[in-house]
Amino acid sequence: MEQNKNNVLFGKENLKWMLIGAVIIVAGFLLMAGGKSEDPTVFDEQQVYSTTRVTIAPILIVIGLLVEVYAIMKKSK
């Protein structure tokens, strides 16, 4: 039984960081989604190319991926 505890690939701390990274990535994708218009024949450039969708959301996704890499590489105690 004790040997199984030592063979765990990721500890609680790693899993916590993985969850944080996943939440950040999901938040980035949610911010990137949308841009739906009331009238499909009208193209609203401000809505589609907003700063949130073009800049902030991709930055959040990259930060989330970096947190995931950190969580995977971090040594378990």
C-alpha positions as CSV (number, residue, x, y, z in Angstrom):
1,M,0.0,0.0,0.0
2,E,2.8,2.4,0.9
3,Q,4.5,1.8,-2.4
4,N,1.4,3.0,-4.3
5,K,1.6,6.4,-2.6
6,N,5.2,6.9,-3.9
7,N,4.2,6.0,-7.5
8,V,1.7,8.8,-7.9
9,L,2.6,10.8,-11.0
10,F,1.2,14.2,-9.9
11,G,0.7,15.4,-6.3
12,K,-2.0,17.6,-4.9
13,E,0.0,20.7,-5.6
14,N,0.5,19.8,-9.2
15,L,-3.2,19.0,-9.7
16,K,-4.1,22.4,-8.1
17,W,-1.9,24.2,-10.6
18,M,-3.3,22.2,-13.5
19,L,-6.9,23.1,-12.4
20,I,-5.9,26.8,-12.2
21,G,-4.3,26.6,-15.7
22,A,-7.4,25.0,-17.1
23,V,-9.7,27.6,-15.6
24,I,-7.5,30.4,-17.2
25,I,-7.6,28.7,-20.6
26,V,-11.4,28.3,-20.4
27,A,-11.7,31.9,-19.4
28,G,-9.6,32.9,-22.5
29,F,-11.8,30.9,-24.8
30,L,-15.0,32.3,-23.3
31,L,-13.7,35.8,-23.8
32,M,-12.8,35.0,-27.4
33,A,-16.2,33.6,-28.2
34,G,-19.2,35.6,-29.4
35,G,-19.4,38.4,-31.9
36,K,-22.9,37.4,-33.0
37,S,-24.9,40.2,-34.6
38,E,-28.6,40.8,-34.4
39,D,-28.7,41.2,-38.2
40,P,-26.7,38.7,-40.2
41,T,-26.3,41.1,-43.1
42,V,-24.5,43.7,-41.0
43,F,-20.8,43.3,-40.2
44,D,-19.9,45.1,-36.9
45,E,-16.2,45.5,-37.0
46,Q,-16.0,46.8,-33.4
47,Q,-17.7,43.7,-32.0
48,V,-15.7,41.2,-34.0
49,Y,-12.3,42.8,-33.6
50,S,-12.6,44.1,-30.1
51,T,-9.5,44.3,-27.9
52,T,-10.9,41.6,-25.6
53,R,-11.2,39.1,-28.4
54,V,-8.0,39.9,-30.3
55,T,-5.6,40.7,-27.5
56,I,-6.7,39.8,-24.0
57,A,-8.2,36.4,-24.7
58,P,-5.1,35.0,-26.6
59,I,-2.8,36.3,-23.8
60,L,-5.0,34.5,-21.2
61,I,-4.8,31.3,-23.2
62,V,-1.0,31.5,-23.4
63,I,-0.7,32.3,-19.7
64,G,-2.9,29.3,-19.0
65,L,-0.7,27.0,-21.1
66,L,2.4,28.3,-19.3
67,V,0.7,27.5,-16.0
68,E,0.0,24.0,-17.3
69,V,3.6,23.5,-18.2
70,Y,4.7,24.7,-14.8
71,A,2.2,22.3,-13.1
72,I,3.6,19.4,-15.1
73,M,7.3,20.2,-14.6
74,K,6.9,21.0,-10.8
75,K,8.4,18.3,-8.6
76,S,5.9,16.7,-6.2
77,K,6.8,16.8,-2.6
